[in-house]
Amino acid sequence: MKLTIVGCSGSFPGPDSPASCYLLEAEGFRMLIDFGNGSLGALQRHIGLYDVDAICLSHLHADHCLDMCAYHVVRTYSPDGPLPRVPVHAPSAAPRRLAAAYGMDDEPALDTAFAFTPLAPGSFTVGPFEMTAALMNHPVETYGFRVSHGGRSVAYSADTGESAELVDLAAGADLLLCEASFRDRPGNPKGLHLSGRQAAEHAARAGVGTLVLTHLVPWYDPADVLADAAAGGFDGPMELARSGAVHDLR
């Protein structure tokens, strides 16, 4: 299983990265987790334009799903005509939310490009991947994911505040992609995002192998987020997510 970080910027694209998008590959199958604004362009550095086999959307905030609209154009208006629909596992409101974002009532609907399946907590299969979804602590319906293949596993927090469910989901994972949107300061809103320290605390409680801090909001210096995480008690390898970084979990 190979993980490529396509986009890791939180809330909006930054100067060095698009918004959230992660590519997982195994046995020639290519799955995206999230498809945030700006990520379609960067994705083409790693795979062909038409090579996405499945998509999982953690939630429906624009920085995690908006490039679905651009990819609808790709698959609906290709020079060879409409391409086969891509399976999409997403919160139940995804078809309505994305249609509103696309906003073109006189053009083909997004279900010409995508076959939507609503998410629910629990396990399911996508291609060669064994998936587990769990609800996270965020103001809208939001799922963290655990992706397993060949005895290896990656956990993804999506957007979340402090969450016992995240610890359970990530327990023993080889790699945890965990959001670290806030600086570690008093007064941060509850039930919204984690600081670097809180991300490291969750990783330590889950006993993960490697922690990768992601959803890095451009108005903070990533080095400061990493310094916050150093106070979280996680003693394994820890790093900042970077657009283009590849993690080979063979």
Legacy VTK file of the C-alpha trace (Angstrom):
# vtk DataFile Version 3.0
C-alpha trace
ASCII
DATASET POLYDATA
POINTS 250 float
0.000 0.000 0.000
1.317 3.420 -0.948
0.069 6.747 0.386
0.715 9.972 -1.510
-0.171 13.287 0.077
-1.673 15.312 -2.754
-2.948 18.172 -0.596
-2.600 18.904 3.118
-3.543 22.561 3.516
-6.292 23.201 6.054
-9.415 25.282 5.391
-8.127 26.702 2.081
-5.229 26.075 -0.332
-1.855 27.462 0.685
1.173 28.581 -1.308
2.756 25.131 -1.174
-0.229 22.796 -1.148
-3.832 22.409 -2.249
-6.489 21.523 0.280
-7.026 18.000 1.621
-6.526 15.092 -0.775
-4.786 11.756 -0.202
-4.063 9.042 -2.764
-3.872 5.401 -1.678
-2.698 2.726 -4.110
-2.535 -1.070 -3.937
-2.697 -3.804 -6.578
-3.031 -1.165 -9.305
-6.156 0.325 -7.651
-6.173 4.072 -6.942
-8.436 5.577 -4.294
-8.725 9.179 -3.150
-9.628 10.201 0.352
-11.017 13.729 0.093
-10.802 15.966 -2.965
-10.398 19.512 -1.667
-10.069 22.695 -3.683
-6.963 22.865 -5.838
-6.133 19.167 -5.538
-7.107 18.024 -9.042
-4.178 19.878 -10.587
-1.624 18.434 -8.152
-3.127 14.942 -8.479
-2.051 14.824 -12.133
1.598 14.860 -11.022
1.048 11.389 -9.558
-1.533 9.529 -11.670
-3.292 9.964 -14.992
-6.260 12.278 -15.244
-8.725 9.405 -15.694
-7.087 6.912 -13.306
-9.163 7.425 -10.155
-10.935 4.155 -9.273
-12.828 5.271 -6.144
-13.273 8.282 -3.860
-14.084 8.559 -0.152
-15.151 11.944 1.208
-14.801 12.485 4.931
-17.214 15.413 4.999
-18.692 18.137 2.845
-16.748 21.263 3.735
-15.299 22.777 0.563
-11.673 22.156 1.497
-12.402 18.423 1.479
-14.713 17.999 -1.509
-14.892 20.974 -3.877
-12.711 19.547 -6.659
-15.360 16.880 -7.159
-17.013 19.541 -9.334
-13.911 19.892 -11.491
-13.551 16.120 -11.746
-17.163 15.866 -12.876
-16.173 18.023 -15.863
-13.190 15.752 -16.564
-15.260 12.582 -16.615
-18.366 13.996 -18.321
-16.741 15.983 -21.134
-13.628 13.953 -22.005
-12.696 13.922 -25.727
-13.849 10.297 -25.890
-17.221 11.024 -24.303
-18.470 10.353 -20.769
-16.337 7.937 -18.767
-17.641 5.198 -16.435
-18.940 6.437 -13.112
-16.528 6.487 -10.174
-17.793 4.941 -6.896
-17.977 7.640 -4.208
-18.469 6.870 -0.507
-19.575 10.078 1.177
-21.992 11.576 3.706
-25.596 11.202 2.565
-25.987 14.865 1.564
-23.100 14.701 -0.942
-25.176 14.611 -4.170
-27.227 17.659 -3.109
-24.256 19.557 -1.662
-22.045 19.035 -4.696
-24.856 19.805 -7.148
-25.356 23.122 -5.362
-21.633 23.844 -5.570
-21.571 23.003 -9.293
-24.682 25.121 -9.825
-25.381 24.250 -13.487
-28.963 23.006 -13.708
-28.909 22.896 -17.514
-25.924 20.517 -17.644
-25.616 16.786 -16.824
-25.954 16.074 -13.110
-23.000 14.886 -11.059
-24.412 11.361 -10.911
-23.405 10.993 -14.564
-19.801 10.919 -13.314
-20.174 9.503 -9.798
-22.038 6.613 -8.176
-22.740 7.790 -4.631
-23.008 5.453 -1.629
-23.854 7.045 1.740
-21.402 6.447 4.554
-22.251 5.048 7.956
-20.050 3.957 10.845
-18.638 0.483 10.255
-16.570 -1.557 7.838
-16.770 -1.917 4.067
-14.548 -2.785 1.116
-13.292 -0.499 -1.643
-11.303 -2.361 -4.288
-8.485 -4.167 -2.446
-8.827 -1.985 0.655
-10.582 -2.894 3.877
-12.146 0.299 5.185
-13.522 1.348 8.551
-15.434 4.607 8.990
-16.126 6.293 12.332
-17.878 9.534 13.188
-15.566 12.316 14.297
-16.126 15.366 16.535
-16.871 18.098 13.973
-19.909 20.374 13.445
-21.076 18.513 10.313
-21.363 14.789 9.555
-17.693 13.790 9.380
-15.986 10.413 9.125
-12.474 9.365 9.940
-11.180 6.379 8.019
-8.929 3.410 8.607
-7.568 1.847 5.416
-5.982 -1.597 5.596
-4.241 -3.756 3.030
-1.631 -6.504 3.195
-1.318 -6.324 6.971
-0.675 -2.574 6.971
-3.007 0.245 7.947
-3.371 4.011 7.628
-5.766 5.973 9.833
-7.072 9.412 8.883
-8.660 11.773 11.372
-10.440 13.999 8.845
-11.462 17.169 10.741
-12.164 16.628 14.407
-11.932 17.987 17.888
-10.837 15.699 20.705
-12.295 12.266 20.015
-12.191 8.891 21.763
-13.508 7.451 18.493
-10.345 8.603 16.727
-8.194 6.776 19.280
-10.209 3.594 18.736
-10.120 3.962 14.943
-6.351 4.501 14.864
-5.390 1.882 17.475
-2.162 0.202 16.375
-2.178 1.762 12.883
1.135 1.943 11.069
0.539 5.598 10.187
-1.903 8.209 11.456
-2.713 11.213 9.306
-4.014 13.548 11.977
-5.255 17.073 11.599
-3.459 19.802 13.536
-5.304 22.971 12.618
-4.921 24.994 15.815
-1.954 26.390 17.709
-1.896 25.106 21.272
-3.467 28.125 22.944
-6.222 28.735 25.506
-9.677 29.425 24.134
-9.636 27.232 21.039
-13.222 26.233 20.126
-14.315 22.800 21.302
-15.495 20.120 18.898
-13.896 21.654 15.828
-10.170 20.946 15.357
-7.065 19.687 17.159
-3.826 21.413 18.015
-0.497 19.762 17.319
-0.237 18.754 20.966
-3.692 17.190 20.941
-2.911 15.316 17.723
0.211 13.852 19.349
-1.774 12.923 22.452
-4.278 11.010 20.322
-1.430 9.260 18.489
0.181 8.248 21.791
-3.094 6.890 23.172
-3.705 4.949 19.956
-0.196 3.487 19.885
0.377 4.276 16.206
3.680 3.754 14.440
4.128 7.133 12.723
2.278 10.422 13.114
1.899 12.749 10.136
0.396 16.139 11.026
-1.901 17.433 8.314
-4.648 19.993 7.614
-2.031 22.672 8.217
-3.709 26.074 8.003
-1.552 28.582 6.082
-1.858 31.389 8.601
0.256 29.373 11.095
3.933 28.504 10.753
4.077 24.691 10.395
7.238 24.634 12.513
5.213 26.033 15.411
2.576 23.313 14.966
5.320 20.686 15.041
6.764 22.259 18.191
3.337 22.088 19.818
3.123 18.396 18.893
6.460 17.694 20.572
4.718 18.386 23.891
2.030 15.747 23.266
3.854 12.694 24.611
4.135 10.751 21.343
7.534 9.042 21.147
7.389 7.609 17.622
8.402 9.204 14.326
6.483 12.409 13.690
6.494 14.804 10.741
4.548 17.499 8.943
2.514 16.508 5.916
3.867 17.831 2.633
2.229 17.937 -0.773
3.964 15.310 -2.910
5.270 13.246 0.002
5.020 9.471 -0.497
4.753 6.885 2.285
5.379 3.309 1.151
3.780 0.920 3.636
4.994 -2.365 2.155
LINES 1 251
250 0 1 2 3 4 5 6 7 8 9 10 11 12 13 14 15 16 17 18 19 20 21 22 23 24 25 26 27 28 29 30 31 32 33 34 35 36 37 38 39 40 41 42 43 44 45 46 47 48 49 50 51 52 53 54 55 56 57 58 59 60 61 62 63 64 65 66 67 68 69 70 71 72 73 74 75 76 77 78 79 80 81 82 83 84 85 86 87 88 89 90 91 92 93 94 95 96 97 98 99 100 101 102 103 104 105 106 107 108 109 110 111 112 113 114 115 116 117 118 119 120 121 122 123 124 125 126 127 128 129 130 131 132 133 134 135 136 137 138 139 140 141 142 143 144 145 146 147 148 149 150 151 152 153 154 155 156 157 158 159 160 161 162 163 164 165 166 167 168 169 170 171 172 173 174 175 176 177 178 179 180 181 182 183 184 185 186 187 188 189 190 191 192 193 194 195 196 197 198 199 200 201 202 203 204 205 206 207 208 209 210 211 212 213 214 215 216 217 218 219 220 221 222 223 224 225 226 227 228 229 230 231 232 233 234 235 236 237 238 239 240 241 242 243 244 245 246 247 248 249
